[in-house]
Amino acid sequence: KAGVTQTPRYLIKTRGQQVTLSCSPISGHRSVSWYQQTPGQGLQFLFEYFSETQRNKGNFPGRFSGRQFSNSRSEMNVSTLELGDSALYLCASSLATGVDTQYFGPGTRLTVL
Amino acid sequence: AQRVTQPEKLLSVFKGAPVELKCNYSYSGSPELFWYVQYSRQRLQLLLRHISRESIKGFTADLNKGETSFHLKKPFAQEEDSAMYYCALRDSGGYQKVTFGTGTKLQVIP
């Protein structure tokens, strides 16, 4: 099975712009979670989607949003970018809920200038 | 609120020496604990989970509910063990919110 894929892999934006990142989960996986990874804060949970519904959300401002499509692919959007949004954004998928293992994608490296 | 603490940012050990990566957690329910590893230029991957009680690449971790700890141990470190290690806790309720520790960089000195 192909692993979790994320596009684009690298992105450079300027302050005030918005950005959309995409995640394709492993085939058959219905749960997708997003994380922000920075040197200072480490890995922080953004949100999780399951069957097109947001099930949980971390402590991020409303500028961060996401959605999941019927094929389980997910997108996250960040509006009005700030310098502090520069990070590696990771997506992870799992079969469903409960004790299922999360499989991580390679991440999208976002740089905000 | 759930919280995971990894007190060491960097742990340096010599090859062949024992390794213990510390992880303490705060959670009101029955937690699911994991260790993830990220080798250089590779994606984050699951190393082991407490419910499996297995040994992966020589690593073991025991959940100590009394001390709220889930330390990762290996009796003899290898150079290829050098990586970032993250302890994580998952909400065992209806939602899958996962909280990660800040990570410990393990450096095995040849």
Backbone of each chain as ProteinMPNN parsed JSONL, in Angstrom:
{"seq_chain_A": "KAGVTQTPRYLIKTRGQQVTLSCSPISGHRSVSWYQQTPGQGLQFLFEYFSETQRNKGNFPGRFSGRQFSNSRSEMNVSTLELGDSALYLCASSLATGVDTQYFGPGTRLTVL", "coords_chain_A": {"N_chain_A": [[0.848, -1.196, 0.0], [0.453, 2.24, -0.743], [2.007, 4.897, 1.044], [1.136, 7.58, 3.34], [0.569, 10.572, 1.686], [1.644, 13.901, 1.093], [1.005, 17.097, -0.184], [1.798, 20.451, -1.2], [5.324, 19.584, -0.939], [7.065, 21.547, -0.156], [6.734, 24.986, 0.581], [6.558, 28.434, 0.084], [5.484, 31.387, 1.423], [4.137, 34.709, 1.87], [3.616, 37.019, 4.572], [0.247, 37.462, 5.569], [-0.871, 36.212, 3.412], [-2.786, 33.332, 2.296], [-2.906, 29.754, 2.681], [-3.173, 26.438, 1.397], [-2.972, 23.115, 2.302], [-2.496, 19.723, 1.384], [-3.52, 16.361, 2.045], [-3.251, 12.947, 1.461], [-4.571, 10.062, 2.609], [-3.566, 6.714, 3.634], [-4.835, 4.117, 1.635], [-8.09, 3.15, 2.439], [-7.963, 4.07, 4.994], [-9.722, 6.084, 7.3], [-9.491, 8.073, 9.094], [-7.961, 11.171, 9.638], [-5.375, 13.118, 10.864], [-3.932, 16.247, 11.778], [-0.847, 17.894, 12.378], [1.307, 20.362, 13.772], [4.7, 21.003, 13.521], [7.353, 22.395, 15.162], [10.623, 23.722, 15.962], [10.666, 24.922, 18.494], [8.204, 24.371, 19.825], [7.689, 21.753, 19.338], [5.75, 18.883, 18.45], [2.484, 19.633, 17.752], [-0.94, 19.117, 18.142], [-3.346, 19.721, 15.7], [-5.951, 19.266, 14.395], [-8.453, 16.661, 13.983], [-9.97, 14.547, 11.633], [-12.71, 12.498, 10.797], [-14.511, 10.469, 8.736], [-15.402, 12.722, 7.257], [-16.023, 14.532, 9.229], [-15.122, 16.868, 11.691], [-13.542, 15.783, 14.508], [-12.051, 16.469, 16.651], [-10.151, 19.165, 18.057], [-7.231, 21.097, 18.299], [-5.435, 23.593, 20.252], [-5.433, 26.028, 18.526], [-5.591, 29.12, 16.681], [-8.559, 30.428, 14.975], [-7.756, 30.863, 12.392], [-6.673, 28.64, 11.395], [-7.89, 25.975, 9.679], [-9.744, 23.113, 8.507], [-10.692, 20.354, 6.378], [-12.402, 17.384, 5.323], [-12.728, 15.123, 2.691], [-15.07, 13.004, 0.867], [-13.606, 10.877, -0.031], [-11.776, 10.527, 1.887], [-9.489, 12.061, 1.703], [-7.752, 14.94, 2.863], [-7.696, 18.427, 3.587], [-5.912, 21.241, 4.829], [-6.201, 24.584, 5.835], [-4.654, 27.703, 6.125], [-5.216, 30.912, 6.998], [-4.44, 34.399, 6.506], [-1.548, 34.492, 6.97], [1.093, 34.296, 9.373], [4.408, 35.119, 10.548], [5.109, 33.294, 12.503], [3.822, 31.007, 11.748], [5.41, 29.483, 10.261], [6.544, 26.307, 9.738], [6.754, 22.699, 9.979], [4.238, 20.855, 8.646], [2.452, 18.143, 9.529], [0.701, 15.273, 8.485], [-1.354, 12.611, 9.501], [-2.613, 9.344, 9.136], [-5.141, 6.933, 10.005], [-6.837, 3.794, 10.426], [-9.383, 3.899, 11.696], [-10.843, 4.63, 14.63], [-10.067, 4.397, 18.103], [-7.78, 1.937, 18.904], [-6.173, 2.133, 16.737], [-3.201, 2.397, 14.789], [-1.38, 5.331, 13.992], [-0.221, 6.566, 10.916], [2.327, 8.44, 9.548], [2.732, 11.168, 7.25], [5.209, 12.662, 5.02], [5.277, 15.337, 5.468], [4.675, 18.881, 5.022], [6.672, 21.546, 4.364], [6.364, 24.689, 5.432], [7.192, 27.965, 4.809], [7.074, 31.19, 5.973], [7.449, 34.402, 4.876]], "CA_chain_A": [[0.0, 0.0, 0.0], [1.171, 3.5, -0.731], [1.932, 5.567, 2.332], [0.465, 8.876, 3.39], [1.252, 11.563, 0.857], [1.292, 15.291, 1.36], [1.414, 18.048, -1.215], [3.149, 20.281, -1.728], [6.314, 19.267, 0.081], [7.647, 22.806, 0.294], [5.89, 26.13, 0.236], [6.999, 29.717, 0.611], [4.427, 32.387, 1.337], [4.414, 35.944, 2.608], [2.647, 37.348, 5.618], [-1.05, 37.923, 5.103], [-1.443, 35.307, 2.418], [-3.369, 32.115, 2.828], [-2.299, 28.565, 2.1], [-3.921, 25.182, 1.525], [-2.127, 21.928, 2.248], [-3.304, 18.552, 1.091], [-3.07, 15.081, 2.589], [-3.951, 11.758, 0.987], [-4.271, 8.994, 3.566], [-3.411, 5.358, 3.133], [-6.096, 3.597, 1.142], [-8.878, 2.455, 3.452], [-7.95, 4.812, 6.253], [-10.783, 7.077, 7.327], [-9.17, 9.132, 10.051], [-6.804, 11.993, 9.298], [-5.029, 14.128, 11.869], [-2.916, 17.224, 11.371], [0.027, 18.378, 13.434], [2.308, 21.381, 13.446], [5.956, 20.694, 14.191], [8.326, 23.486, 15.17], [11.726, 23.441, 16.893], [10.387, 25.42, 19.834], [6.991, 23.789, 20.429], [7.573, 20.324, 19.055], [4.566, 18.449, 17.701], [1.233, 20.073, 18.365], [-2.131, 18.625, 17.468], [-4.192, 20.752, 15.11], [-7.312, 18.718, 14.379], [-8.636, 15.316, 13.46], [-11.203, 14.319, 10.884], [-13.128, 11.117, 10.582], [-15.729, 10.441, 7.917], [-15.748, 14.086, 6.848], [-16.42, 15.324, 10.387], [-14.042, 17.195, 12.614], [-13.833, 15.121, 15.778], [-11.286, 17.07, 17.739], [-9.404, 20.334, 17.617], [-6.234, 21.563, 19.25], [-5.516, 24.993, 20.676], [-4.925, 26.922, 17.493], [-6.602, 30.133, 16.337], [-9.494, 30.095, 13.916], [-7.119, 30.98, 11.073], [-6.357, 27.278, 10.98], [-9.119, 25.208, 9.452], [-9.515, 21.936, 7.687], [-11.87, 19.612, 5.943], [-12.121, 16.057, 4.786], [-13.632, 14.789, 1.589], [-15.69, 11.669, 0.957], [-12.583, 9.84, -0.298], [-10.909, 10.622, 3.069], [-8.443, 13.069, 1.541], [-7.999, 16.078, 3.742], [-6.968, 19.673, 3.359], [-5.93, 22.222, 5.896], [-6.048, 25.937, 5.328], [-4.24, 28.721, 7.084], [-5.464, 32.233, 6.419], [-3.706, 35.534, 7.085], [-0.332, 33.881, 7.496], [2.01, 35.051, 10.235], [5.752, 34.542, 10.53], [5.125, 32.169, 13.426], [3.188, 29.821, 11.161], [6.453, 28.705, 9.586], [6.635, 25.029, 10.442], [6.494, 21.487, 9.209], [2.875, 20.407, 8.91], [2.367, 16.704, 9.34], [-0.599, 14.636, 8.414], [-1.287, 11.199, 9.88], [-3.883, 8.653, 8.923], [-5.35, 5.653, 10.675], [-8.028, 3.105, 9.909], [-10.589, 4.501, 12.27], [-10.567, 5.194, 15.937], [-9.701, 3.378, 19.066], [-6.371, 1.607, 19.094], [-5.487, 2.084, 15.449], [-1.923, 3.076, 14.668], [-1.299, 6.45, 13.066], [0.891, 6.558, 9.974], [2.596, 9.828, 9.227], [3.253, 11.577, 5.959], [6.525, 13.295, 5.088], [5.14, 16.72, 5.9], [4.817, 20.04, 4.138], [7.478, 22.584, 5.013], [5.839, 26.011, 5.1], [8.004, 29.106, 5.236], [6.365, 32.465, 5.813], [8.42, 35.509, 4.854]], "C_chain_A": [[0.873, 1.232, 0.0], [0.976, 4.157, 0.629], [1.144, 6.853, 2.256], [1.263, 9.866, 2.534], [0.743, 12.958, 1.183], [1.821, 16.163, 0.234], [0.996, 19.458, -0.822], [4.124, 19.922, -0.612], [6.944, 20.529, 0.665], [6.809, 23.962, -0.231], [6.477, 27.385, 0.865], [5.901, 30.734, 0.368], [4.879, 33.65, 2.069], [3.3, 36.219, 3.604], [1.353, 37.884, 5.011], [-1.694, 37.03, 4.058], [-2.139, 34.141, 3.096], [-2.771, 30.921, 2.081], [-3.197, 27.357, 2.34], [-2.962, 24.025, 1.334], [-3.021, 20.716, 2.076], [-2.673, 17.277, 1.645], [-3.918, 13.947, 2.018], [-3.596, 10.602, 1.907], [-4.017, 7.667, 2.872], [-4.787, 4.844, 2.73], [-6.815, 2.799, 2.224], [-8.897, 3.151, 4.796], [-8.992, 5.923, 6.203], [-10.511, 8.224, 8.285], [-7.904, 9.856, 9.614], [-6.6, 13.042, 10.387], [-3.939, 15.021, 11.322], [-2.149, 17.705, 12.589], [0.933, 19.472, 12.883], [3.578, 21.036, 14.226], [6.916, 21.863, 14.042], [9.434, 23.155, 16.156], [11.4, 23.845, 18.328], [9.249, 24.705, 20.545], [6.856, 22.292, 20.197], [6.335, 20.036, 18.222], [3.313, 18.874, 18.432], [0.061, 19.656, 17.495], [-2.978, 19.786, 16.962], [-5.65, 20.316, 15.12], [-7.314, 17.328, 13.779], [-9.974, 15.233, 12.76], [-11.458, 12.835, 10.729], [-14.459, 11.148, 9.85], [-16.274, 11.847, 7.683], [-16.155, 14.992, 8.004], [-15.216, 15.62, 11.262], [-14.395, 16.641, 13.989], [-13.127, 15.789, 16.951], [-10.461, 18.213, 17.19], [-8.428, 20.735, 18.713], [-6.395, 23.041, 19.54], [-4.844, 25.922, 19.677], [-6.017, 27.929, 17.146], [-7.456, 29.71, 15.147], [-8.937, 30.26, 12.517], [-6.767, 29.598, 10.516], [-7.67, 26.502, 10.837], [-8.807, 24.013, 8.573], [-10.816, 21.362, 7.204], [-11.425, 18.26, 5.425], [-13.178, 15.735, 3.744], [-14.128, 13.346, 1.716], [-14.684, 10.554, 0.676], [-11.505, 9.825, 0.798], [-9.722, 11.564, 2.902], [-8.788, 14.292, 2.372], [-7.166, 17.285, 3.311], [-6.985, 20.491, 4.631], [-5.596, 23.585, 5.284], [-5.587, 26.853, 6.45], [-4.427, 30.072, 6.404], [-4.626, 33.281, 7.143], [-2.424, 35.047, 7.773], [0.505, 34.848, 8.322], [3.373, 34.362, 10.187], [5.829, 33.284, 11.388], [4.461, 30.914, 12.899], [4.202, 28.976, 10.396], [6.704, 27.433, 10.383], [6.56, 23.897, 9.44], [5.106, 21.015, 9.608], [2.769, 18.936, 8.526], [0.928, 16.236, 9.334], [-0.394, 13.17, 8.801], [-2.634, 10.556, 9.627], [-3.929, 7.354, 9.713], [-6.66, 5.071, 10.174], [-9.304, 3.763, 10.4], [-10.207, 5.101, 13.605], [-10.122, 4.073, 16.871], [-8.204, 3.152, 19.107], [-5.596, 1.572, 17.781], [-4.211, 2.921, 15.438], [-2.013, 4.208, 13.666], [-0.054, 6.317, 12.204], [1.083, 7.973, 9.463], [3.084, 10.019, 7.796], [4.592, 12.274, 6.132], [6.474, 14.753, 5.534], [5.232, 17.726, 4.775], [5.571, 21.105, 4.917], [6.983, 23.944, 4.538], [6.766, 27.076, 5.671], [7.24, 30.382, 4.945], [7.367, 33.603, 5.929], [7.756, 36.854, 5.144]], "O_chain_A": [[1.911, 1.269, 0.662], [-0.06, 4.002, 1.276], [0.554, 7.174, 1.224], [2.483, 9.97, 2.659], [-0.428, 13.158, 1.504], [2.944, 15.983, -0.237], [-0.04, 19.646, -0.185], [3.751, 19.961, 0.561], [7.31, 20.566, 1.84], [6.259, 23.914, -1.331], [6.845, 27.39, 2.04], [5.446, 30.917, -0.761], [5.876, 33.645, 2.79], [2.188, 35.706, 3.479], [1.374, 38.662, 4.058], [-2.905, 37.081, 3.84], [-2.084, 33.988, 4.316], [-2.207, 31.066, 0.996], [-3.888, 27.27, 3.355], [-2.235, 23.955, 0.342], [-4.153, 20.685, 2.557], [-1.45, 17.143, 1.702], [-5.146, 13.983, 2.085], [-2.434, 10.203, 1.976], [-4.232, 7.528, 1.668], [-5.78, 5.107, 3.407], [-6.244, 1.9, 2.841], [-9.744, 2.861, 5.641], [-9.129, 6.615, 5.194], [-11.223, 9.229, 8.282], [-6.904, 9.229, 9.265], [-7.528, 13.752, 10.774], [-3.124, 14.599, 10.502], [-2.705, 17.898, 13.67], [1.272, 19.497, 11.7], [3.535, 20.806, 15.434], [7.249, 22.268, 12.928], [9.214, 22.386, 17.092], [11.817, 23.174, 19.272], [9.329, 24.462, 21.749], [6.001, 21.641, 20.797], [5.926, 20.849, 17.393], [3.105, 18.519, 19.592], [0.076, 19.822, 16.276], [-3.287, 20.715, 17.708], [-6.484, 20.932, 15.783], [-6.346, 16.878, 13.165], [-10.977, 15.773, 13.226], [-10.539, 12.036, 10.553], [-15.414, 11.782, 10.299], [-17.458, 12.114, 7.888], [-16.593, 16.119, 7.771], [-14.398, 14.743, 11.54], [-15.426, 16.993, 14.563], [-13.561, 15.68, 18.098], [-10.112, 18.234, 16.01], [-8.758, 20.715, 19.898], [-7.371, 23.665, 19.126], [-3.809, 26.522, 19.965], [-7.207, 27.647, 17.29], [-7.128, 28.773, 14.419], [-9.572, 29.844, 11.547], [-6.588, 29.428, 9.31], [-8.45, 26.401, 11.783], [-7.735, 23.923, 7.975], [-11.899, 21.819, 7.571], [-10.252, 18.027, 5.132], [-14.36, 16.04, 3.907], [-13.663, 12.581, 2.56], [-14.885, 9.415, 1.098], [-10.461, 9.19, 0.648], [-9.018, 11.837, 3.874], [-9.956, 14.632, 2.558], [-6.08, 17.151, 2.747], [-7.938, 20.446, 5.409], [-4.811, 23.693, 4.342], [-6.076, 26.778, 7.577], [-3.849, 30.328, 5.348], [-4.165, 33.058, 8.262], [-2.254, 35.178, 8.986], [0.61, 36.037, 8.019], [3.481, 33.187, 9.836], [6.524, 32.328, 11.044], [4.529, 29.863, 13.536], [3.882, 27.879, 9.939], [7.039, 27.487, 11.567], [6.338, 24.093, 8.245], [4.837, 20.799, 10.79], [2.966, 18.548, 7.375], [0.074, 16.732, 10.069], [0.625, 12.569, 8.463], [-3.676, 11.161, 9.878], [-2.901, 6.763, 10.042], [-7.482, 5.766, 9.576], [-10.181, 4.131, 9.618], [-9.345, 5.976, 13.686], [-9.844, 2.952, 16.444], [-7.441, 4.094, 19.326], [-4.487, 1.04, 17.724], [-4.16, 4.011, 16.007], [-2.642, 4.072, 12.617], [1.027, 5.997, 12.696], [0.142, 8.621, 9.007], [3.749, 9.159, 7.219], [5.062, 12.458, 7.255], [7.487, 15.331, 5.927], [5.794, 17.453, 3.715], [5.151, 21.512, 6.001], [7.164, 24.306, 3.375], [7.079, 27.08, 6.862], [6.812, 30.625, 3.817], [8.046, 33.751, 6.945], [8.43, 37.884, 5.163]]}, "seq_chain_B": "AQRVTQPEKLLSVFKGAPVELKCNYSYSGSPELFWYVQYSRQRLQLLLRHISRESIKGFTADLNKGETSFHLKKPFAQEEDSAMYYCALRDSGGYQKVTFGTGTKLQVIP", "coords_chain_B": {"N_chain_B": [[-6.546, 18.36, 31.609], [-4.62, 16.623, 29.179], [-1.174, 15.832, 29.339], [2.194, 15.499, 28.281], [5.433, 14.875, 29.291], [8.764, 15.17, 28.492], [11.674, 15.192, 29.919], [14.324, 15.497, 29.079], [16.103, 17.145, 26.568], [18.204, 16.382, 25.055], [20.023, 13.428, 24.91], [22.961, 11.861, 25.431], [24.779, 8.99, 24.84], [27.223, 6.365, 25.123], [28.053, 3.974, 22.636], [26.822, 0.752, 23.195], [26.206, 1.227, 25.809], [23.62, 1.389, 28.362], [20.322, 2.656, 27.667], [17.947, 5.069, 28.632], [15.09, 6.687, 28.057], [13.181, 9.223, 29.266], [9.733, 9.588, 30.121], [6.961, 11.198, 31.263], [3.547, 11.46, 32.199], [0.389, 13.176, 32.272], [-2.837, 12.558, 32.957], [-6.276, 12.012, 33.222], [-7.753, 9.716, 32.831], [-7.628, 6.32, 31.614], [-4.757, 5.921, 30.007], [-3.522, 5.656, 26.609], [-0.402, 4.855, 25.612], [2.43, 5.742, 23.657], [5.501, 5.337, 21.843], [7.208, 7.203, 19.506], [9.472, 7.41, 16.732], [11.863, 9.332, 14.994], [14.0, 9.145, 12.515], [16.927, 10.604, 10.998], [16.0, 12.631, 8.31], [13.834, 11.032, 7.745], [10.392, 9.982, 7.941], [8.156, 10.445, 10.691], [7.593, 7.684, 12.778], [5.864, 4.925, 14.249], [7.202, 3.438, 17.121], [6.783, 1.784, 19.421], [3.984, 0.59, 21.374], [2.13, 0.762, 24.381], [0.135, -1.114, 24.857], [0.788, -3.303, 23.384], [2.954, -4.455, 24.506], [5.458, -5.204, 23.536], [8.791, -5.814, 22.204], [10.7, -3.721, 20.313], [13.233, -3.399, 18.02], [14.958, -3.858, 20.091], [14.125, -2.139, 22.047], [12.153, -1.441, 24.923], [9.221, -0.587, 26.802], [7.615, 0.207, 29.743], [4.489, 0.724, 31.161], [3.911, 2.624, 33.919], [1.593, 3.151, 36.058], [1.379, 4.126, 38.621], [3.526, 5.867, 38.956], [3.012, 7.416, 36.854], [4.441, 7.117, 34.406], [6.265, 6.316, 31.41], [8.736, 5.137, 30.471], [11.309, 4.717, 28.033], [13.412, 2.058, 27.212], [16.607, 0.566, 26.57], [18.938, -2.004, 26.592], [21.528, -2.002, 25.441], [22.953, 0.42, 23.63], [22.936, 1.257, 20.144], [24.633, 2.632, 17.293], [22.851, 3.202, 15.249], [20.591, 3.832, 16.584], [20.458, 6.473, 17.046], [18.471, 9.262, 16.981], [15.396, 11.213, 16.937], [13.163, 10.956, 19.589], [9.842, 10.572, 20.475], [7.451, 10.699, 22.951], [4.067, 9.811, 23.322], [0.632, 10.396, 24.061], [-2.584, 9.081, 23.919], [-5.949, 9.993, 23.948], [-8.178, 7.89, 25.506], [-10.831, 7.864, 25.301], [-13.826, 8.622, 23.49], [-12.688, 10.107, 21.445], [-9.758, 10.703, 19.434], [-7.641, 12.286, 20.228], [-4.283, 13.127, 20.229], [-1.485, 13.674, 22.207], [1.724, 14.921, 22.123], [4.997, 14.612, 23.527], [7.777, 16.874, 23.903], [9.956, 15.755, 22.799], [13.014, 13.858, 22.678], [16.321, 14.013, 21.81], [18.314, 11.443, 20.906], [21.618, 10.66, 21.058], [24.009, 8.548, 19.995], [27.17, 7.766, 20.797], [29.953, 6.708, 19.019]], "CA_chain_B": [[-5.937, 18.293, 30.283], [-3.543, 15.645, 29.111], [0.131, 16.433, 29.121], [3.306, 14.551, 28.213], [6.68, 15.564, 29.596], [10.043, 14.496, 28.259], [12.53, 16.188, 30.563], [15.629, 15.667, 28.434], [16.077, 17.489, 25.143], [19.297, 15.65, 24.423], [20.634, 12.38, 25.715], [24.121, 11.296, 24.743], [25.304, 7.778, 25.471], [28.193, 5.658, 24.307], [27.62, 2.707, 22.038], [26.912, -0.368, 24.127], [25.714, 1.631, 27.13], [22.152, 1.332, 28.451], [19.593, 3.88, 27.333], [16.617, 5.253, 29.209], [14.465, 7.952, 27.676], [12.111, 9.405, 30.242], [8.447, 10.14, 29.702], [5.931, 11.258, 32.295], [2.311, 11.955, 31.629], [-0.694, 13.62, 33.138], [-4.089, 12.218, 32.285], [-7.226, 11.61, 34.256], [-8.354, 8.416, 32.547], [-6.676, 5.257, 31.316], [-4.122, 6.409, 28.777], [-2.802, 4.815, 25.661], [0.909, 5.484, 25.463], [3.203, 5.341, 22.487], [6.781, 5.955, 21.525], [7.461, 7.393, 18.086], [10.865, 7.713, 16.444], [12.096, 10.014, 13.719], [15.387, 9.107, 12.097], [17.291, 11.741, 10.16], [15.442, 12.671, 6.95], [12.752, 10.062, 7.563], [9.148, 10.425, 8.548], [7.848, 9.962, 12.029], [7.004, 6.345, 12.727], [5.599, 4.316, 15.545], [8.204, 2.492, 17.596], [6.027, 0.782, 20.146], [2.805, 1.059, 22.109], [2.146, 0.028, 25.645], [-0.81, -2.231, 24.899], [1.359, -4.443, 22.693], [3.958, -5.035, 25.4], [6.446, -5.882, 22.694], [10.103, -5.201, 22.11], [10.996, -3.37, 18.936], [14.636, -2.975, 17.854], [15.606, -3.966, 21.388], [13.534, -1.181, 22.972], [10.953, -1.794, 25.659], [8.682, 0.495, 27.631], [6.585, -0.28, 30.656], [3.609, 1.753, 31.69], [3.844, 2.625, 35.378], [0.483, 4.055, 36.367], [1.612, 4.756, 39.917], [4.445, 6.981, 38.754], [2.575, 8.042, 35.589], [5.607, 7.163, 33.54], [6.345, 5.353, 30.308], [10.122, 5.319, 30.045], [11.782, 3.839, 26.966], [14.711, 1.521, 27.635], [17.328, -0.395, 25.735], [20.116, -2.362, 27.397], [22.798, -1.705, 24.776], [22.68, 1.368, 22.54], [23.618, 1.106, 18.865], [24.733, 3.917, 16.589], [21.653, 3.432, 14.439], [19.488, 4.285, 17.442], [20.481, 7.941, 17.095], [17.232, 9.769, 16.375], [14.5, 11.931, 17.858], [12.168, 10.067, 20.159], [8.695, 11.282, 21.019], [6.456, 9.975, 23.728], [2.75, 10.349, 22.993], [-0.503, 9.867, 24.817], [-3.845, 9.227, 23.19], [-7.193, 9.957, 24.686], [-8.791, 6.576, 25.341], [-12.271, 8.026, 25.206], [-14.393, 8.521, 22.153], [-11.909, 10.855, 20.467], [-8.395, 10.197, 19.276], [-6.664, 13.366, 20.365], [-2.967, 12.649, 20.623], [-0.592, 14.706, 22.722], [3.11, 14.516, 22.049], [6.013, 15.295, 24.288], [8.62, 17.741, 23.078], [10.966, 14.95, 22.139], [14.388, 13.738, 23.178], [17.27, 13.593, 20.781], [19.274, 10.451, 21.386], [22.872, 10.655, 20.298], [24.846, 7.421, 20.41], [28.56, 8.094, 20.456], [30.668, 5.454, 18.697]], "C_chain_B": [[-4.793, 17.286, 30.293], [-2.239, 16.337, 28.765], [1.182, 15.339, 29.125], [4.595, 15.338, 28.397], [7.874, 14.663, 29.312], [11.103, 15.467, 28.763], [13.856, 16.459, 29.871], [15.464, 16.026, 26.973], [17.098, 16.661, 24.391], [19.839, 14.63, 25.411], [21.758, 11.762, 24.897], [24.626, 10.099, 25.532], [26.332, 7.163, 24.546], [27.57, 4.372, 23.778], [27.847, 1.591, 23.048], [26.415, -0.044, 25.529], [24.193, 1.512, 27.168], [21.534, 2.693, 28.177], [18.272, 3.895, 28.089], [16.121, 6.646, 28.849], [13.228, 8.122, 28.54], [10.867, 10.046, 29.632], [7.504, 10.072, 30.898], [4.677, 11.882, 31.711], [1.334, 12.389, 32.711], [-1.994, 13.399, 32.386], [-5.044, 11.641, 33.305], [-7.808, 10.216, 34.037], [-7.308, 7.331, 32.402], [-6.009, 5.585, 29.991], [-3.648, 5.283, 27.853], [-1.487, 5.539, 25.391], [1.677, 4.88, 24.311], [4.596, 5.975, 22.545], [6.899, 6.005, 20.003], [8.935, 7.754, 17.906], [10.95, 8.394, 15.084], [13.586, 10.018, 13.439], [15.644, 10.269, 11.146], [16.718, 11.594, 8.758], [14.392, 11.586, 6.687], [11.503, 10.571, 8.269], [8.979, 9.805, 9.927], [7.186, 8.591, 11.936], [6.843, 5.789, 14.132], [6.709, 3.343, 15.901], [7.517, 1.388, 18.395], [4.885, 1.439, 20.918], [2.632, 0.192, 23.333], [1.218, -1.174, 25.63], [-0.235, -3.471, 24.235], [2.359, -5.19, 23.571], [5.025, -5.805, 24.608], [7.771, -5.139, 22.752], [10.4, -4.962, 20.642], [12.414, -2.826, 18.874], [15.354, -2.97, 19.205], [15.068, -3.006, 22.435], [12.305, -1.777, 23.653], [10.48, -0.58, 26.442], [7.566, -0.079, 28.481], [5.785, 0.89, 31.196], [3.538, 1.605, 33.207], [2.783, 3.644, 35.775], [0.695, 4.77, 37.687], [2.498, 5.984, 39.799], [4.079, 7.792, 37.511], [3.765, 8.221, 34.654], [5.539, 6.078, 32.477], [7.729, 5.491, 29.705], [10.508, 4.279, 28.995], [13.189, 3.368, 27.32], [15.292, 0.587, 26.584], [18.62, -0.723, 26.46], [21.449, -1.955, 26.77], [22.534, -0.815, 23.556], [23.528, 1.055, 21.311], [23.646, 2.467, 18.162], [23.473, 4.231, 15.803], [20.44, 3.834, 15.267], [19.439, 5.806, 17.531], [19.298, 8.491, 16.309], [16.511, 10.648, 17.387], [13.426, 10.959, 18.319], [11.069, 10.899, 20.823], [7.798, 10.31, 21.768], [5.097, 10.609, 23.432], [1.674, 9.648, 23.791], [-1.758, 10.099, 23.991], [-5.013, 9.09, 24.144], [-7.876, 8.612, 24.453], [-10.305, 6.645, 25.282], [-12.732, 7.944, 23.769], [-13.581, 9.223, 21.081], [-10.461, 10.392, 20.49], [-7.34, 11.26, 19.474], [-5.362, 12.815, 20.912], [-2.122, 13.828, 21.068], [0.825, 14.165, 22.717], [3.962, 15.264, 23.061], [6.886, 16.098, 23.342], [9.781, 17.001, 22.428], [12.316, 14.967, 22.83], [15.268, 13.283, 22.035], [18.274, 12.646, 21.415], [20.477, 10.452, 20.464], [23.732, 9.519, 20.845], [26.249, 7.672, 19.889], [29.334, 6.803, 20.199], [31.906, 5.24, 19.574]], "O_chain_B": [[-4.094, 17.125, 31.293], [-2.208, 17.3, 27.999], [1.079, 14.369, 29.876], [4.814, 16.35, 27.732], [7.975, 13.548, 29.825], [11.397, 16.462, 28.1], [14.449, 17.523, 30.051], [14.785, 15.326, 26.221], [16.887, 16.286, 23.238], [20.078, 14.928, 26.581], [21.536, 11.215, 23.817], [24.867, 10.186, 26.736], [26.321, 7.403, 23.338], [26.687, 3.778, 24.396], [28.905, 1.493, 23.67], [26.224, -0.945, 26.346], [23.545, 1.532, 26.122], [22.14, 3.736, 28.421], [17.573, 2.885, 28.179], [16.676, 7.652, 29.291], [12.338, 7.271, 28.546], [10.942, 10.913, 28.762], [7.284, 9.003, 31.467], [4.751, 12.736, 30.827], [1.445, 12.02, 33.88], [-2.223, 13.973, 31.322], [-4.64, 10.856, 34.164], [-8.307, 9.603, 34.981], [-6.231, 7.41, 32.993], [-6.659, 5.527, 28.947], [-3.415, 4.148, 28.267], [-1.478, 6.702, 24.987], [1.59, 3.685, 24.028], [4.82, 6.992, 23.2], [6.717, 5.004, 19.311], [9.564, 8.323, 18.798], [10.208, 8.072, 14.156], [14.343, 10.783, 14.036], [14.719, 10.841, 10.569], [16.918, 10.575, 8.097], [14.102, 11.265, 5.535], [11.568, 11.482, 9.095], [9.582, 8.785, 10.261], [6.311, 8.377, 11.098], [7.577, 6.133, 15.059], [7.109, 2.519, 15.078], [7.655, 0.205, 18.083], [4.832, 2.657, 21.087], [2.96, -0.994, 23.31], [1.479, -2.16, 26.32], [-0.709, -4.579, 24.486], [2.581, -6.39, 23.405], [5.425, -6.909, 24.979], [7.872, -4.022, 23.26], [10.358, -5.885, 19.829], [12.754, -1.892, 19.599], [16.256, -2.163, 19.427], [15.498, -3.043, 23.587], [11.529, -2.512, 23.044], [11.252, 0.341, 26.709], [6.68, -0.77, 27.979], [6.336, 1.904, 31.626], [3.141, 0.554, 33.709], [3.045, 4.845, 35.822], [0.242, 5.902, 37.859], [2.265, 7.004, 40.448], [4.772, 8.749, 37.165], [4.052, 9.32, 34.181], [4.853, 5.067, 32.629], [7.875, 5.913, 28.558], [10.093, 3.122, 29.059], [14.05, 4.17, 27.682], [14.579, -0.075, 25.83], [19.329, 0.183, 26.899], [22.39, -1.604, 27.481], [21.956, -1.266, 22.567], [24.682, 0.644, 21.423], [22.801, 3.328, 18.403], [23.07, 5.39, 15.702], [19.382, 4.14, 14.717], [18.468, 6.363, 18.044], [19.146, 8.215, 15.119], [16.947, 10.806, 18.528], [12.853, 10.226, 17.512], [11.336, 11.8, 21.619], [7.444, 9.243, 21.266], [5.002, 11.83, 23.306], [1.79, 8.474, 24.144], [-1.964, 11.179, 23.437], [-5.058, 8.214, 25.008], [-8.124, 8.24, 23.306], [-10.982, 5.619, 25.221], [-12.111, 7.282, 22.937], [-13.778, 8.948, 19.898], [-10.005, 9.769, 21.449], [-6.241, 11.142, 18.931], [-5.343, 12.124, 21.93], [-2.053, 14.852, 20.388], [1.093, 13.084, 23.242], [3.675, 16.41, 23.406], [6.744, 16.008, 22.123], [10.501, 17.562, 21.602], [12.705, 15.944, 23.47], [14.985, 12.283, 21.375], [18.992, 13.011, 22.345], [20.359, 10.269, 19.253], [24.129, 9.53, 22.01], [26.471, 7.776, 18.683], [29.37, 5.914, 21.049], [32.604, 4.238, 19.422]]}, "name": "protein", "num_of_chains": 2, "seq": "KAGVTQTPRYLIKTRGQQVTLSCSPISGHRSVSWYQQTPGQGLQFLFEYFSETQRNKGNFPGRFSGRQFSNSRSEMNVSTLELGDSALYLCASSLATGVDTQYFGPGTRLTVLAQRVTQPEKLLSVFKGAPVELKCNYSYSGSPELFWYVQYSRQRLQLLLRHISRESIKGFTADLNKGETSFHLKKPFAQEEDSAMYYCALRDSGGYQKVTFGTGTKLQVIP"}
